[in-house]
């Protein structure tokens, strides 16, 4: 089992920045890909970004160029740096961990952290 603890959400004005963190503990030897999803009210959860075990990254088109995902394998932590935030980025953000190279079907989820962007 892997436990994920997220932090860093909050309220920010449009154009501002936030940095989310997600620390993993437990059976961390099984971690491969790490990523972030988000879910806005009355919308489906959507992919935001992923990072592979060797550092390869992928982003949703809606955040590309504004968000940066990174990981610290020594700390078993994944980060999401969010810049130039827009009101449409408002959502609960969930970190996700996979034991394989794909993040499309995560094995573990964080509890979620709220990001609210005011206009």
C-alpha positions, 0 to 999 in steps of 0.5 A: 500500500501507498499513502499520499499526502497532498499540500499547497492548495489555496485561494489565489487571484488570476495570474498568480501561482501555486505549488502543490506537493504530494508525498508518498509513503508506504510501499514506495518501491512500487512507484513508477509514474506519478501525476496530477488530475483535477476535478471541477464541480459537476465535471469529470476528473481530468488528467493534468500532468504526469512524470515518469520514473526517468523524468519524462513529462506530459501535460494536458493541452489546457495547462501546457506552458503554465504548469510544470510537474517534477518529482524528487525520488529521494523524498518520494514527492511529486510537485505541480508548479502552477503559474498564470492561473486562470479561474477555469483552473479552479478544481480539486487537485488529486495526485496519482501514483501508478506502479506502471509507466502509465498514469491513465489508471492510477493505483493510488490517489491522494485525498485532494487539495482545493485550488480556487482562482478568483477573477 
